[in-house]
């Protein structure tokens, strides 16, 4: 799918035609496309632990259900959900049902919308994903109401923090000699994707982890 040609800008005051048919199509053919942020993983681990799992660190969830992708030329890494079968279905899809609904990644919760931060002087810009045409009949939704339910204050805080952090990370990495960059991926995984206390709020921990990562890169021997 060509992402740029399958989205349309929308405003929070808009009302659009949309009806989820619970067909599972938006959960198929998603290889390398559903990012799992540290906040997503934090929520998923708490969801699974509430059902009897015994995760002690979000990195355990990443190891089981996700795979890493290097996103930028500086080496910034993310995790995406693994997929199953010939249709590259989300690893959490059973039949047409999401087995982690309520703790599913914010990318999934926002659908049929996606969000970008910081363009044109705005805090957030919202876009409608238009690739699955059968969704656009049978119901109406108000964009602002949908976002109030599915795009939480914590989501917004995380995106703002990450958007501010990535340029700092890139600048710090570019200042390193090439010979000292071989440990970057392991440092990012260690500082951004592990070591969260599940009993404490997420955002202060994420911000502390990001600062520690920058310091660790700056002081690489």
N, C-alpha and C positions, 0 to 999 in steps of 0.2 A: 504494500500500500504506500502510495506517495502521500506522506502526512500533510505536506503543505497544501496540496490540492484537495484535501478532504476535510478541511476545517473552515468554518465561517465565524467571523467575529460576532459576538452577541453582547447585549447590555443586561445588567441585572434587572432592569425594568421590563425586559421583553417577555413575552409569552410565546412558546413554541409548541408545535405538534410533536408529541412523543408518547410512546406507550411501550413499556417493557413487556415482551411476550414470553419471557422466561424460557427462551429457546437455547440459551447458552452459546449463541454464535459469537458474541463479543468476547467469549472466554476461549475461543479456538483460533488457531493460526496466530498465536501471540508469542512465538519464540523470540527471545531477546527484546521484548517490548514492554514487559510489566516490571518497572523498577520497584524494588523494595527498599525504602529508605530506612535508616536506623529507627525512626519513629514508627514506621510500619512494623518493623521486626519487633520492637518493644511491645507494641499492642498485640501482635500475633502470639508472642511468647506468653503474655499474661492470659490470652484467650485459651491457649493450649493447656497451660498450668491449671486454669480453672476447670478443665475437663480431665484432670488427673495426670497430665504429663509432669515431668520434673526438670524442665529446663532451668539452668542456673545462669545462663548467659545467652544473649541474643545470637552470638556467633554459632551456637549449636543449631539454631534454626536456619541460619544462612547455609551452614554446611549441609543440612539435610534437604532443604527445599529450593535453594538458589544456586546461581553460579555467577562468578565475577566477570565484569566486562570493563576494560580500560576505556574511559569515555573521552578523554582529552589527550592531546599530544604531550602534555606535561605529566601524564600518568595518573590523572584522577580516576579512581575506580569506583564503580557502582556494582550492586548486585541486582540480578533480574530473576524472576521466577523460572524454575525449570518447567519443561513441558513434557507431555506424554503423547505417544501414539502418532499415527500418520497425519493427524490433523493438528499436531503441535498444540494440544489442549493444555490449559493451565493445570498445574499439578494438583490444585485444590478443587478441580471440577470433577464431580461424579454425576454421570448422566447429564442433566442440564442444571444441576444444583451446585451452588458454591458452598463448600463445606466449612468455610471460615467466615461466612456472611456475618457482618457486624464488626469484624476485625480485619476485613479485606483491605489491601493497600489503597491509599487515597486515590491513586490513579483510577482504580476500579469504582470507588465510591462516587467520584465526580462524574463518571460517564452518564450521559452523553457529552459532557463538557470536559475541556482541558483548560489549564490555566498557565499563564506566563506572568512573570514578575518584572516590573521595572522598565517597561518600554513606554515611550512617549510620555514620560513624566508621571505615569500612573502607578499606583501600588500594585494592582493586579489587572490583567486583561483576561477575558474569558472567551473561549471559542467553542463552537458546536462541532462535534465529530459527525460527519455525514456519510460515512462509508457503508453503513447498513441501512439501506433504504426502507426495509420493511418496518422499521421502528417509527416512521413518521406518519402514523395514522392510528386512530383509536383512542387518543387522549390528548390532553393539553397540560403543560407544566409551566409555571412561572419561574424564570431563571433565578431570580433573587431568593425565592422561597426554597428552591432546590439546593442552592448553595448554602443557605443558612443551616440546612439539615446535614448536608454531606461534606461541607468544607469548613472544618471547625477552626476556632481561634488558635488552637495548638498547631493545626496544619499550616495556617498562615504564618505563625511565628517561626515554624521550622523553615518554611520556604524563604522567608525574609533572611533568616540567619544563614542558610546555605548559600543564598544568592550573594550575600556579602562576603562569605568565607571563600568561595571558589576563586575569585580573582586574587585574594591574598595568598591562597595556596599556590596558584600558578606563578605569581611573582616570586614567592619564596623558592619554589622548585627551580625556576629559571636562573636564580642566582647561584645555584649549586654547580660546581664543575661536573661535567658529564660522568666522570669516573665515580662520583659519589651518589649516583641516582639508582644504583641497583637494588637498594633496600627500600625504595619508596613505597611499593605496593604493600609490602609486609608492614611497614609503619602505618599506612593508612588503614589497613584492616585492623591492626591492633588498637589504634587510637579511636577510630570512628565507628567501628563495627563490633566492638566488644567492651566488656567491663562496665556495663550499666547495672546499677542497683535497681532491681525491679520494684522495690518498695518505695522508691523515691520518685519525684516528678522528673519527667524526661528532659525538658528543655534546659534547665541549668546544667545537667550532666552533659548534654550535647555541646553546649557552649564551652564548658571546661575541657572536654575532649578535643575540640577543634583547636583551642589555644595550646594544649599540650602537643598536638601534632605539629603545629607550626614551630614550636620550640624544639621538638625532637629533630625536625628537618634542619633547622638553623644550626643545630649543634652536632650534626652528624660528624663523626671523626673522619 
